[in-house]
Amino acid sequence: MTAAVNCHRVSRAFGSTAAVRGLTIEVRPGELYGLIGPDGAGKTTTIRMVAGLMEPDAGCVSVLGKDPARSADVRESLGLLPQQYSLYGDLTVGENMRFFGQLFCLSRARFEARSERLLAITRLHPFIDRRAEALSGGMYKKLALACALLHQPRVLLLDEPTNGVDPVSRRELWALLYEFAGEGMAVLLSTPYMDEAARCHRVGLVHAGRLLAEGRPDELVRAFDHATLEIEGGDRSGVDRLVGETPDIVAASPAGVRLRVVVRPGAEAKVKARLAATGALCRPVAADFEDLFLAKVAERARSEEAAS
C-alpha cells in the first residue's frame, strides 16, 4: 500500500540545536501512527514539517506523493490539530465551525451536512452556543478536532491531542480517531504518554530527534529481550546506590512505593542476588512500553558515548 505520509531521513535544526536527526517514517491510509517520546524529542517539529509549515534542512517529506510545503492540493487534503489552542475563544462552538467552514470554502450544503455529523459524533450539539473559552479541556479538543475535519481531509495530523484532557475525554478522542482511521484516513499523532502507544496501529519511539524503534506496539514489547523487575522494601538508599552502580541495570523508574528496573539479557539472576543482599523483595514483571523506551534511550546513550 502506498504511504500517505513519507518522511525520508529528515533533519531539522534551529541554530545549533538539532530538533530532528535523520528521521524516517511512513503512515499508510487507514493507519493510526503514533510518534511516542518525551518533550524535546522532535515530535512537534516533525508534525510541522509534514504539515508544510516548515521545510527540512535535509531529507524529504511527501504527503500523498507531493511536497506539503509547495503543493496547495496537499494542504487542502490535510487536517491539523496543533498542540497550542487554535480556536477563537470568544466565538461559540457553532461560530467556530462556521468560520472554519468558510476558511475551507465549503458550500452551504456540504458544511451543514458535515458539521451535523461531526457535532453528533463529538456530542457537542448541546453546547453549540457555548463559547470555546468556556469549554472543558476535553470538549475544546473535540471541537478543534471537528473543525480540522470539516473538509474531510485524507491525512490528519495531531500534536499531543490528549495533553491536559481528562481520562473520559481521552477515551472518547481515541474512539473518534479509530472511527476516522477505519474510514481510510491516515492519522499521524504525537504523544508523550507511553500508555497511549498500545492504542496505535504502529508507533515510532523518538528521542532527541532520532527514531529508536518502530513497529506494531505488541510486536515491539514481545521482542524486547530485557528482564524487568520490581523492587520493594529493604534499605532504599542501599538499593538506589546498587542500581546506580550496576551496569547490568540499564534503566530504573519509580512505580508507586516500588522501584522498577530493566536488566540486560542474561543478568537477571545476578541482579536479583545483589538486590536480595539489601533486604529488598524483588519480583519479575511483564515489560511495558516505558521499560522498552528507557532501555532504548540508555542503549543509544551508551552507543554515542562509545563512539565519541
PAKOLVO-424706 format. One record per residue (C-alpha): residue number from 1; residue in three letters; x, y, z. Coordinates in pm, whole numbers. Each point is the difference from the previous one (the first is absolute). Layout:
BEGIN
(NUM,"ALA",(X,Y,Z));
...
This chain:
BEGIN
(1,"MET",(0,0,0));
(2,"THR",(136,343,-96));
(3,"ALA",(80,217,302));
(4,"ALA",(-211,311,56));
(5,"VAL",(283,162,199));
(6,"ASN",(367,-65,-62));
(7,"CYS",(293,153,185));
(8,"HIS",(334,-120,-135));
(9,"ARG",(315,75,202));
(10,"VAL",(-142,335,107));
(11,"SER",(206,241,208));
(12,"ARG",(-76,344,138));
(13,"ALA",(204,229,224));
(14,"PHE",(-65,331,172));
(15,"GLY",(335,173,23));
(16,"SER",(235,-243,173));
(17,"THR",(-287,-214,133));
(18,"ALA",(-84,-308,-207));
(19,"ALA",(-374,-63,46));
(20,"VAL",(-36,-289,-248));
(21,"ARG",(291,-217,-113));
(22,"GLY",(-35,-238,-294));
(23,"LEU",(-358,-105,75));
(24,"THR",(-170,-246,-236));
(25,"ILE",(-366,-96,47));
(26,"GLU",(-304,-68,-215));
(27,"VAL",(-372,1,68));
(28,"ARG",(-241,-199,-214));
(29,"PRO",(-366,74,-80));
(30,"GLY",(-224,-136,273));
(31,"GLU",(289,-13,247));
(32,"LEU",(32,166,338));
(33,"TYR",(372,67,47));
(34,"GLY",(136,136,327));
(35,"LEU",(319,197,52));
(36,"ILE",(77,-88,361));
(37,"GLY",(258,192,201));
(38,"PRO",(61,258,273));
(39,"ASP",(4,378,-35));
(40,"GLY",(286,109,-222));
(41,"ALA",(6,-325,-199));
(42,"GLY",(-77,177,-330));
(43,"LYS",(-364,-102,-30));
(44,"THR",(-147,347,-55));
(45,"THR",(271,92,-252));
(46,"THR",(-78,-318,-195));
(47,"ILE",(-374,75,1));
(48,"ARG",(67,353,-125));
(49,"MET",(219,-124,-284));
(50,"VAL",(-267,-250,-106));
(51,"ALA",(-256,282,12));
(52,"GLY",(218,213,-229));
(53,"LEU",(46,269,265));
(54,"MET",(376,-36,-18));
(55,"GLU",(245,-174,-230));
(56,"PRO",(267,-252,99));
(57,"ASP",(367,93,-14));
(58,"ALA",(73,-343,-147));
(59,"GLY",(-204,-295,-122));
(60,"CYS",(-347,25,-150));
(61,"VAL",(-363,-2,109));
(62,"SER",(-288,-103,-223));
(63,"VAL",(-372,-10,68));
(64,"LEU",(-217,-179,-253));
(65,"GLY",(306,-7,-226));
(66,"LYS",(63,377,6));
(67,"ASP",(205,252,196));
(68,"PRO",(-237,147,264));
(69,"ALA",(196,328,12));
(70,"ARG",(-54,65,-371));
(71,"SER",(-330,-162,-95));
(72,"ALA",(-331,173,69));
(73,"ASP",(-180,-324,-92));
(74,"VAL",(177,-183,280));
(75,"ARG",(-77,267,258));
(76,"GLU",(-368,-24,-93));
(77,"SER",(17,-373,77));
(78,"LEU",(153,53,345));
(79,"GLY",(-171,45,334));
(80,"LEU",(211,141,284));
(81,"LEU",(-65,8,373));
(82,"PRO",(296,195,146));
(83,"GLN",(118,-27,358));
(84,"GLN",(-77,366,70));
(85,"TYR",(-356,129,35));
(86,"SER",(-107,87,-355));
(87,"LEU",(-367,99,32));
(88,"TYR",(-157,338,63));
(89,"GLY",(-94,2,367));
(90,"ASP",(-264,274,-31));
(91,"LEU",(-184,-188,-276));
(92,"THR",(-250,-273,76));
(93,"VAL",(31,-362,-108));
(94,"GLY",(-227,66,-298));
(95,"GLU",(175,324,-94));
(96,"ASN",(344,-164,6));
(97,"MET",(-125,-276,-227));
(98,"ARG",(-157,249,-243));
(99,"PHE",(324,199,-7));
(100,"PHE",(204,-309,-91));
(101,"GLY",(-264,-108,-251));
(102,"GLN",(43,333,-179));
(103,"LEU",(379,-29,31));
(104,"PHE",(-19,-335,-182));
(105,"CYS",(-238,154,-259));
(106,"LEU",(-270,-261,67));
(107,"SER",(-337,41,-169));
(108,"ARG",(-289,63,235));
(109,"ALA",(-148,-345,-62));
(110,"ARG",(329,-178,54));
(111,"PHE",(76,201,314));
(112,"GLU",(-338,-71,154));
(113,"ALA",(21,-373,-72));
(114,"ARG",(356,-28,123));
(115,"SER",(-44,214,312));
(116,"GLU",(-314,-189,103));
(117,"ARG",(186,-329,-16));
(118,"LEU",(302,131,189));
(119,"LEU",(-211,166,268));
(120,"ALA",(-186,-328,44));
(121,"ILE",(303,-228,30));
(122,"THR",(185,243,229));
(123,"ARG",(-320,52,202));
(124,"LEU",(46,376,-13));
(125,"HIS",(-344,85,-139));
(126,"PRO",(-145,93,343));
(127,"PHE",(285,250,42));
(128,"ILE",(-24,166,-342));
(129,"ASP",(-63,343,156));
(130,"ARG",(273,-25,264));
(131,"ARG",(317,205,-54));
(132,"ALA",(315,-201,-66));
(133,"GLU",(177,158,298));
(134,"ALA",(-274,-135,228));
(135,"LEU",(44,-362,-112));
(136,"SER",(182,-261,206));
(137,"GLY",(339,-119,-126));
(138,"GLY",(-145,-315,-150));
(139,"MET",(-291,179,-169));
(140,"TYR",(237,262,-138));
(141,"LYS",(219,-269,-157));
(142,"LYS",(-307,-167,-153));
(143,"LEU",(-111,332,-149));
(144,"ALA",(350,62,-141));
(145,"LEU",(-7,-350,-148));
(146,"ALA",(-343,59,-153));
(147,"CYS",(121,326,-159));
(148,"ALA",(308,-177,-142));
(149,"LEU",(-224,-269,-153));
(150,"LEU",(-262,221,-164));
(151,"HIS",(157,-26,-346));
(152,"GLN",(41,-381,25));
(153,"PRO",(380,-13,-16));
(154,"ARG",(175,-314,-118));
(155,"VAL",(281,55,251));
(156,"LEU",(-52,111,361));
(157,"LEU",(287,137,211));
(158,"LEU",(-38,34,376));
(159,"ASP",(266,142,231));
(160,"GLU",(-53,-139,351));
(161,"PRO",(-380,0,-32));
(162,"THR",(-64,-146,348));
(163,"ASN",(230,235,192));
(164,"GLY",(-196,151,288));
(165,"VAL",(-309,-210,-74));
(166,"ASP",(-186,-199,265));
(167,"PRO",(-6,-385,-26));
(168,"VAL",(-359,-21,-128));
(169,"SER",(62,257,-273));
(170,"ARG",(327,-173,-91));
(171,"ARG",(-191,-323,-59));
(172,"GLU",(-259,180,-210));
(173,"LEU",(268,172,-210));
(174,"TRP",(166,-334,-71));
(175,"ALA",(-334,-151,-98));
(176,"LEU",(-45,283,-253));
(177,"LEU",(348,-58,-142));
(178,"TYR",(-71,-371,-46));
(179,"GLU",(-319,88,-184));
(180,"PHE",(173,236,-243));
(181,"ALA",(292,-239,-57));
(182,"GLY",(-257,-270,-69));
(183,"GLU",(-135,218,-281));
(184,"GLY",(343,3,-168));
(185,"MET",(148,315,148));
(186,"ALA",(374,-1,75));
(187,"VAL",(50,126,358));
(188,"LEU",(337,116,132));
(189,"LEU",(1,106,364));
(190,"SER",(262,81,260));
(191,"THR",(-24,-74,370));
(192,"PRO",(234,-9,302));
(193,"TYR",(-220,-261,169));
(194,"MET",(152,-347,-28));
(195,"ASP",(-331,-168,87));
(196,"GLU",(-153,145,-318));
(197,"ALA",(250,-186,-217));
(198,"ALA",(-206,-320,30));
(199,"ARG",(-299,181,-153));
(200,"CYS",(182,64,-330));
(201,"HIS",(23,-234,-297));
(202,"ARG",(372,77,-27));
(203,"VAL",(234,223,199));
(204,"GLY",(336,169,-30));
(205,"LEU",(188,51,327));
(206,"VAL",(196,326,-30));
(207,"HIS",(256,163,224));
(208,"ALA",(224,301,-65));
(209,"GLY",(-123,13,-360));
(210,"ARG",(89,-361,-81));
(211,"LEU",(-216,-305,-63));
(212,"LEU",(88,-263,262));
(213,"ALA",(-246,-271,-103));
(214,"GLU",(-300,-42,-228));
(215,"GLY",(-271,-260,-49));
(216,"ARG",(-324,-139,134));
(217,"PRO",(-23,66,375));
(218,"ASP",(-65,-363,97));
(219,"GLU",(283,-127,-219));
(220,"LEU",(250,251,141));
(221,"VAL",(-77,-98,360));
(222,"ARG",(-3,-372,-85));
(223,"ALA",(343,28,-165));
(224,"PHE",(147,189,297));
(225,"ASP",(258,-239,149));
(226,"HIS",(86,184,322));
(227,"ALA",(-133,-113,338));
(228,"THR",(-211,240,208));
(229,"LEU",(-1,-19,380));
(230,"GLU",(-199,178,270));
(231,"ILE",(181,70,327));
(232,"GLU",(-173,64,331));
(233,"GLY",(124,54,354));
(234,"GLY",(353,-40,126));
(235,"ASP",(249,278,52));
(236,"ARG",(-117,249,-261));
(237,"SER",(320,203,1));
(238,"GLY",(195,-324,-42));
(239,"VAL",(-230,-109,-281));
(240,"ASP",(35,335,-178));
(241,"ARG",(378,-15,33));
(242,"LEU",(10,-358,-129));
(243,"VAL",(-224,87,-297));
(244,"GLY",(224,293,-91));
(245,"GLU",(318,-209,24));
(246,"THR",(-121,-311,-186));
(247,"PRO",(78,10,-375));
(248,"ASP",(-245,-286,-66));
(249,"ILE",(-287,225,113));
(250,"VAL",(-59,215,-309));
(251,"ALA",(-297,205,126));
(252,"ALA",(-198,70,315));
(253,"SER",(-329,177,70));
(254,"PRO",(-229,41,304));
(255,"ALA",(-323,-200,14));
(256,"GLY",(-183,134,303));
(257,"VAL",(192,-116,310));
(258,"ARG",(188,-253,-213));
(259,"LEU",(292,43,-234));
(260,"ARG",(-12,-149,-349));
(261,"VAL",(327,-96,-172));
(262,"VAL",(88,-131,-346));
(263,"VAL",(279,-258,-7));
(264,"ARG",(223,-111,-285));
(265,"PRO",(-75,-342,-151));
(266,"GLY",(158,-283,198));
(267,"ALA",(73,208,309));
(268,"GLU",(-330,-39,187));
(269,"ALA",(119,-261,253));
(270,"LYS",(316,194,84));
(271,"VAL",(-188,326,48));
(272,"LYS",(-269,-166,217));
(273,"ALA",(269,-150,223));
(274,"ARG",(166,337,49));
(275,"LEU",(-332,167,76));
(276,"ALA",(-95,-273,249));
(277,"ALA",(311,89,200));
(278,"THR",(-155,340,74));
(279,"GLY",(-306,-168,152));
(280,"ALA",(-224,108,-287));
(281,"LEU",(-271,-217,-150));
(282,"CYS",(44,-42,-373));
(283,"ARG",(-240,-155,-249));
(284,"PRO",(-9,-25,-380));
(285,"VAL",(-282,185,-180));
(286,"ALA",(-109,31,-360));
(287,"ALA",(178,274,-192));
(288,"ASP",(-202,297,-121));
(289,"PHE",(64,283,-246));
(290,"GLU",(169,221,256));
(291,"ASP",(250,-277,77));
(292,"LEU",(65,-44,-371));
(293,"PHE",(44,372,-57));
(294,"LEU",(234,55,295));
(295,"ALA",(215,-294,-109));
(296,"LYS",(20,130,-358));
(297,"VAL",(101,346,123));
(298,"ALA",(270,-150,223));
(299,"GLU",(130,-215,-287));
(300,"ARG",(16,303,-230));
(301,"ALA",(186,201,266));
(302,"ARG",(256,-279,51));
(303,"SER",(47,-34,-376));
(304,"GLU",(62,373,-43));
(305,"GLU",(236,8,298));
(306,"ALA",(201,-289,-142));
(307,"ALA",(18,168,-342));
(308,"SER",(120,335,139));
